[in-house]
Amino acid sequence: MPKAAPRTASRTPGARHVSLVALPDAVVSTLAGIYDVMNARSLMGTPSDSARAPFQVEIVGEATGPMTLASGVPMPVQRAIADIDSTDIIIVPSVLLRGSWSTGRYPALVAWIQRMHARGAVLCSACSGIFLLAETGLFDGKDATVHFGYARDFAETHPQVTIHPERVLVISGGREELISSGASTTWHDMVLYLVARFAGATDAQELARMYALQWHQDGLTPYITFEGKSDHGDAEIEAAQRWLSQHFSVANPVEEMIKRSKLAERTFKRRFTTATGVAPIAYVQRLRIEDAKRRLERTDASVDEISWRVGYEDAAFFRRLFKRTTGMAPGAYRKRFRIPEFARP
């Protein structure tokens, strides 16, 4: 028998078709969350609400039927990509990286995404889903974001894509059709953006209220923990880093590191910056700010006391540095990240 021709996904009149991609590496929480939130009007509203739903969301994959995701949970694939020759929005959910991402494992998905983009589809990634989307080559020379924990792996896998792990949402492309969201639950921001863009701000606000979703308006810098690069192979600098990890709060730590290294000052600073990617004084500042963040999260110490304990006698300077580094004032950071009273032992 001749093979049936590919079909356009069946559509609800007036609704944009969203193809939510299921693949074995996908994380169930992101995929299921996006599905429920974008289908909110159909799932929770009246029949008339369903008729006016702005999106029709389908879980798509290489074949229909149950697919076991990275979490070990089966997810039904509702439509095979071979049966879809047109869709409005494609979303690749978070994928779980065990070690590093291996390219070339999903050629049929990559080719289908390329075809859909050529026919006008908007491409979206949640968190680490950008690893798959970047294989299309459509993000080459473009800006994108990814979970900050995967930023180094992504840069090594796709060096042609400019990555901004501190950003919540990045919109690129000549038609603003390449959309990536950053760490973990920033898929909330992506979904709210898509609703605002294609259904209007009022719908986005209603959705945010319904699910208690919040825009990550402070960006992701406050969530990122600084970890100095140590796999650079420069034993002298690695020794200095180990010493600094325990003594960053002493007076004049850079001068002390240079003295202990027995290298010339210019040589030490050049080698340190080359090895770690950060100048010595900036490295010290990042270690001090990380310690201050933990103290704000876990203690009742005043900001002035924390400033002194991490190495700054001038509390006003510390406050400016903290905000410049994290994007938040110390008090605001404490309010955001400290465990609330009701949850403490």
N, C-alpha and C positions, 0 to 999 in steps of 0.2 A: 504493500500500500504506500502511496506517496505520503510524505510527511506533511502534516498540516502547517499552514503558514502561521508565523508568529502573530499574536494578537496584541492589540493595545489593552492594557489593564482595564477591566470594566469600571466605569466611573459613575459616581453620584453626580448628577447635574450641578454645576457650579462649584464643585469641590475640587481642590487640587489633589492629585494622586501622589502619595508619599510611599516610596519603596524603602522599607526599613530592612537592611541587609542582615541576614543571619548567616554566620559562618562558624565553624567549630571553635575558633579562638575567641568568639564574642563572650562578653560578660553579661549574664542574664539580667542583673539589676538595671543596667543602662538600657538594654534593649526593651525590656518589659516596661520600664518607667516611661521611656519616650512613647511607646505604643499607647499606654494608658492616658498620658497627659494630652497627647495630640488628638486622641479619640474622645476626649472628655465630654464633649457635647453629645456625641452619639451614645456613650456609655451611661451617662448620668442624667441626661436631659429627657424631655418629652419627645414624642414622635415628631412634633413640629421642629423641635431643636435639632433632631437628627437630620431632618431634611435640609436644614440651613448650615450643617456642619461645614467648616471651611476646608477640612482635610478628610481624605479617605486614605487611611493608613493600612498597608498590607506588609506582612512579613514575607520577604522574598529570599530566595536562595537558589543554589544550582539545581536543586530537585525538591519537589514537594514531599511532605511527610515529616515525621519527627526528626529533629536534629539535636544531638547532645552537645550542649555548649561547654565552654571552658570550665564552668562551675559544676559540671556534672549533671545539670538539669536539662531535660528534654524540652525543646521548643518546636511547636509545629510550624513548618514553612508552608505558607498559604498559597504561594504562587511561584512557579519556576521562572527564572529570568529569561529562558528561551521563549516563554509565552508573552513576554512584555517587549513591545517595540516602541513604547513611548511612556514616559513618566515625567512628572513635574519636579519632584524633589527626591533625591537619594540620600539616605542617612546611613553611614557606617558607624555602628556603636563602638564602645570601648572594646579593645581586645586585650587579652591577658598575655603578657610577654613572659615566657619562661626562658630566661637567659636573654637572647636577642631575637629580633624578628628575622625570619628567613623569607627572602623575596622569591617570587616566582611560583608560589604554591597554589595560587588561585587565578590562573590565566583567563579562565572563562568569565569570572567576575570582573576582572580588570578590563577585559575587552568590552564587556557589556556596559560598564560604567562609561568607558570612552565613547561608545556609540550613543548612549543616552545624553551625554553632555553635548555631543555634536548636534543632537536634536533639540537642545534647549534646556536640559535638566539642570537644576541647581544641585551642587554636590556639597554634602555636609559630613563632617566627622565629629564624633564625640570623643574627647580625650585621645586615647591611643589609636582610634580608628583611622587617624591620618596616615598610619604606616601603610595601610592597604591603599587608600586613595592616592597617596604619593606615587605608587607604582604606575599609575596612569600617565605620569609625566606632565599632567596638567598643572601641577603646582611648581614646576621647575621655574626658577627665577621669581617666584611669588612668595609672599609672606604667609605664614601659618603659625598655629600654636599646637602644643602637645602637653601632656602631663609633664611637669617639671622633673619628675623622677625618671622619665624616659628621654629627656632632652638630649643627653649625650649619645645614647644609642641611636636616636633618630638622626642626629647630625652626621653620625658615621654611616648610617644606612642610606640617607638621602641628602648628601652634602649640597645638592643643587637647590634645596628649599631653604629659605631664610626662616628660622624658627624663633618664636618669641614665647618661651614657656611662662613668662610672668604675666602674659595677657590672657584675659578671660575668653575673648572672642576676637577672631581675626577674619575680616571679610576682604577677599581679593578677587581678581579677575576683571576683565573688561565689562562684564555684565553684573559684577558683584555676585557671581554665581559660585564662588569657591569659599566655603564657610567652614572654619574649624573652631572648636571650643577646647578649652584647656583642661586642667586637672579635674578628674572625677565628676562631681555633681555640677560642673559648669554646663553640662548638657541642659540644665534648667534655663540658663541664659540663652542658649542656642534656640531652644523651643520657644521661649518667650519672644525672642527676636523674630523667628519665623512667623509666629502668630501676629505680632505687631506689623510686620512687613506685608503679609498677604491677607490678613483679616482685619487689621486695624488695632490701634492702641487700646481701645476700650475692651476688646476681646482679650488682649494680652493682660490687662489689669484684672479682669474678671478671673482669668485662669490663675494668675498669681495669688489672688485672694482665696480661690477655691482650694488650691493645693498648698497654700502658705509658702509659695516659692519666693525667693529673693534674688534680685540681681546682685552679682558680686562686684559692686561698684568700686570697691577699694583695690580691685585687681588681685593677682595671686602672689605678689611679692611677700605679703605678710605670712603666707603659708610655707614659703620656701625656706628650708634649713640649709645654711651654708656648710658645705663640706669641701675643704681644700683638696685640690687634686694632689694625689700622692703617688701615682703610678708613672711618674715621669722619668725615673731612672737616675736622678741626680742624688747620690747618697748624701752629699754635704747639705743640700737643701732639705732633704727628707729628715735629716737629724735636727735641723733648725726647726722644722715644722713640729716634730715631736716635742721638742723643748717648749716651743711656743704654746702648744695645746694645753700645757699645765701652768704657764707663766705669763700669759697674755696681759694680766692685770698689773704687772710690775711697772715701775716707772721706766720710760725709755726702752721698751722691749726691742725695738729694731736695732738700736745701738748695741744692746746686750747680745743679740743674735750675731751681729757682725763680729763682735769681740770674740765670742765663743767659736766662730767658724774659722778664725785666723785668715780669712780672705780679705782682700782689699775692699773698701766700701763699695766702689763702683762695680767691681766684679761680683760681689755678693748680691747687690740689688739687681743687676742684670740677670744673673743666673736664677735668682728667686722668681723674678717676673716671668722669665722664659719657661721655667719649670711649672709654675702654678697657674700662670695666666693672670696673676694679680700682683700688684706692687706690694712690697712688704708692709707699708703703713696701712694700706687698704685691707690687707689680710688680717692685720691686728684688729682693725676696726670691726671687721666682720665677725671675728671670734668673740670680741667683747659684746657686740650686739646680740649674738646668739645666746651668750650666757645671760644677758639682761632679759631676753625674751623668756627663758626658762624661769628666771626669778619672778618676773611679772606674772607668769602663769601659775606658779606653785607656792609663792610666799605672799605675806602681807607687808613686806618691806616697802618703804616709801620710795618714790622715784629717785629722790636725792640720795638715799642710802644705796640703792642699786647702782646709781651712777658712780659712787665712790668705790663700791666693791668690784666693779668691772674695770676700774682704772682711770676714771675721769673725776677730777676734783671740781671741775666746772660743770654743774648740773645743767645749766642752760645750753652749753655746747652739746652735752650728751643728748638732751631732748631734740635739738636740731638734727644731730647725726642720726638718731633713732628714726625720726620721721623721714629723713632723706633716704635711709636704707630700706625701711619696711613700708613706707607709704602711710604710716599711721603714727599718731602721737603715742607715747608710752601708756597713758591712761586709757586711750581708746583701744589699744592692743590688749591691755589687761581685761577690759570689759568684754572684748570679743572672744578671747581664747581661754580665759580662766574657767575652770569647772564651777558651775553654779553651786550655791550653798546646798540646795536640796539633793545634789548628786554626790556630795562629798561623804566619805566614810565618817 
